[in-house]
Amino acid sequence: MAILPARSIPALGPFLANVVIPVGTLLGFLVPASAPAGEPTPAGRNPNFALVAPRPVHTYSIVAWDPETGAMGVAVQSHWFSVGSIVSWAEAGVGAVATQSLVDASYGPLALEMLKAGRSPEDALRGLLAADAGADVRQVAIVDAQGRVAVHTGARCIPEAGHHEGKHYTTQANLMERNTVWDAMAKAYESAEGAFALRLLAALEAAQKEKGDIRGRQSAAILIVAAKATGRPWEDRLVDLRVEDDPDPVGELKRLVRLHTAYQHMNAGDAAMEHEDTEAARREYGQAEALMPESLEMVYWHAVALANAGSVDESIPLFTSVFRKDRNWATLTPRLVPIKLLNVSEADLARILAGNRR
């Protein structure tokens, strides 16, 4: 597949007026031009530097702002390896970007820098496209922290290609089997209920029901960031999950989101135990187990929380079910008593461990 020349940085000048972008940020997207001596530099390209060549990542995606929480997110699926490492970009308190089709990955970080400097999504997108000799093969969507959106589908994106611009979100797709994909995604997102991540996934599932990418399926990703930046990126990225290569990437991504949610409850349970709040720990571990009952880890810590809350009789069947499947958990259990993570009497500990001998 032919790859068109990327835009030159100088062409961004009019749209970056009064926008301070660190030199290192820009240089991070540059590589020295390496055309052999005597060969002409492709039109539209700076003779001294060129942007990293775009890659053909044809896909469907959604970018959105959640009015309930202020979170922003991107969800994407493609018949391309590791789609999330190329298409999805987001920063807490700033916005989210999907850059796809013949991808110029620099659209992501450059758009975020312009949003951070106060530009609207429309202004940022207009500037990026005006500076791009390959704009007609790009598909790009941007949402900011106010819920404003902008989207572009280039005239030479491979059919079926198009987008739907909704309130606080956009859906976009190219190289689809049907031209119904992006509208089906929009309808599914608007009608979905529950957590933001699940609503984004509903849009991906709707795309696949419309046959999705004409080539099939391979990878998927979801990235959600917080409404406001804390300065702690590990907290600002609320969800950051990828399926790199799988025959059912959206199905697997949905499983990972469920697992991620369960571990959020586990983390909250751990924090409650650290503060000796046994009732909160019991509640959080119980919710985790309800989401992932097949996980021994979650059943075990739910049992610990029950025992710490004084419900030893209620905890014993859970301990026993875990011990029967993996006796290492029985070996671990007495070690929790001296460090006060399991607060039971010697008699109750013996009752708990009796399940390991059945």
Secondary structure by P-SEA (a helix, b strand, c coil): ccccbbbbccccccccccbbbbaaaaaaacccccccccccccccccccccccccccccccbbbbbcccccccccccccccccccccccccccccbbbbbccccccccaaaaaaaaaacccaaaaaaaaaaaccccccbbbbbbcccccbbbbbccccccccccccccccccccccccccaaaaaaaaaaaaccccaaaaaaaaaaaaaaaccccccccccbbbbbcccccccccccccbbbbbcccccaaaaaaaaaaaaaaaaaaaaaaaaaaacaaaaaaaaaaaaaaaccccaaaaaaaaaaaaaacccccaaaaaaaaaaacccccccaaaaaaaccccccaaaaaaaaccccc
